[in-house]
Amino acid sequence: MDWMIERMCLGGVKVDKAHRWTTRVRGRVILATELDELRNRVSLVARVMPTGIPLVTTAQPLYDVKLLESDGHRFTLTGYEYSSGGTPPRIQIVGQTWVMTPLPNIVSLTGSSPTKLIQGVAHSSRG
C-alpha cells in the first residue's frame, strides 16, 4: 500500500504547517526489527520505499517506532532518526513524527486495509 508521509521535523526542527508540504514523501512503509548499531540494541524501524516520483528524495528511517495517534484513516508514528551535520561532522539523534495518509487509489487496487500496517506497530510497541 502506498502512503503519503508528512514529516513534522527536519534536522530536529519543527516545520510549520505552511511549509510542511515540502517534507512529503510518497511510498510504501516497511516495518522491521533491526539492530540499531549506533545505540547497540534492537529497534522497530520504519523505512519508506519511494514509489513513483517522490516529492523529496526520501525520508530517513524512523527508529523505535510507536503509534502516537490514529483516526482510522490517518496514522501518526513517532520515533527518532539520525541526522548528520555540524562542524566537525557528527551524527545526532533527533525526534521525528510522521503523519501517514493512505493513497486511496492504491488501497482499492490491493484490497489492503491501513490498519494491517498499524496493527504491526501497535503489537510491537507493547513488547
Secondary structure, 3 states (H helix, E strand, C coil): CEEEEEECEECCEECCHHHHHHHEEEEEEEEEEEEECCCCEEEEEEEEEECCCCCCCCCCCEEEEEEEEECCCCEEEEEEEEEEECCCCEEEEEEEEEEEEECHHHHHHHCCCHHHHHHHHHHHHHC
